[in-house]
Amino acid sequence: MRILVSNDDGVYSPGILALAKAAKQFGEVRIVAPDVEQSSMGHAITASRPLRLKRVHLDSFEAHRVNGTPADCVALGMHRWGHVDVVLSGINLGLNLGNSCWHSGTLAAAKQAALLGSRGIAFSTSVSDSREPDFVALEPYVVSVFELLLPIKTLSLVNVNLPEKPKGIRWTRQSVRHYDGKVVPDKDPAGRPIFWFTVTPLEGAAEGTDRWAVEHGWASITPLRLDLTDEADLARALALSDTPATKISGKRAYSGRSRAKKQKNR
C-alpha cells in the first residue's frame, strides 16, 4: 500500500513519527506535513500564494514540509505521489471529539483525502501540560485500528481517538452537545484590548458517542461522511403539501407542484 502521513501539529511533532512507524509494516510510507503548527485550522486551503515543498530529515522516511495547511499538504502529497491508497493524519497532541471535528486540522487532512477519492483516517490522543503521550504504549492500539479498518474499503473517512491507557476499542458515533460560549475581554501588557473565546459544555456526553467512549477508557472509532445533508429534515421538507414561494429578481417562483395546481384551477 501507498500510505501518506500528515498532521496539523507540524512535521516535527512526535506524533507524526509515531504514526509513520506504526504504518510502516502495512506499506510504503511518505510524510508531507505543515512546516509549523496548524491546529484548529480546519479545512482551510491556500489560494492566495504559492506553496513550497522542502525535504526534511525524519528518521528513515521520505518527508517534506509545506508552508501551508493540513489540507494543502495532503493535496500536494497525493499530487506528487500519483496514487495513494490511504492518508493517515496525526497522531494529534490532543483529542478531536464531538464538535471539535468541525474545526480540527487533523481531521481536515483525512477529509481532504476522501474528497480526492482516497481514504482518510485521523488519529488523536489525550495530552497534558506535564508530559507527552506515551506513543510506544499506544502503538499496539494504532496497529489494531489499522488491521480493523484497512480491509473495510467502504470506510472512506474515519476519526480515531485514543485515551492515555486504552482498555479496548469501540465503534462510536460523533458526540453532539450544546455549549455556553462567551467572549472574555482582557488587556495585553501594553494595555490594549484583547479577547478570549471560551466554551463550557451544558450537557454530558451520551453513551455510545466518541466522547463517552474516551471518558470511559475506550479507544473510539467513528465513521464519518462528506455529505452533510440532514436527510430527516429534507424528507420533512419534501413531504410538505406546498413549497413556499420564493422571490427571485422581483418575481415569485413557485414549486412544480404549485404551478401544476395553478394550471389545473384555470
Secondary structure, DSSP 8 states (H G I E B T S, - for coil): -EEEEE-SS-TT-HHHHHHHHHHGGGSEEEEEEESS--TT-TT----SS---EEEEEETTEEEEEESS-HHHHHHHHHHHHS--SEEEEEEEES---GGGGGT-HHHHHHHHHHHTTS-EEEEEE---SS----HHHHHHHHHHHHHHHTT-TT--EEEEEE-SS---EEE-B-----EEEEEEEEE-TTS-EEEEEEEEESS---TTBHHHHHHTT-EEEEE--S----HHHHHHHHTSSS---EEETTEEE--HHHHHHHHHT-
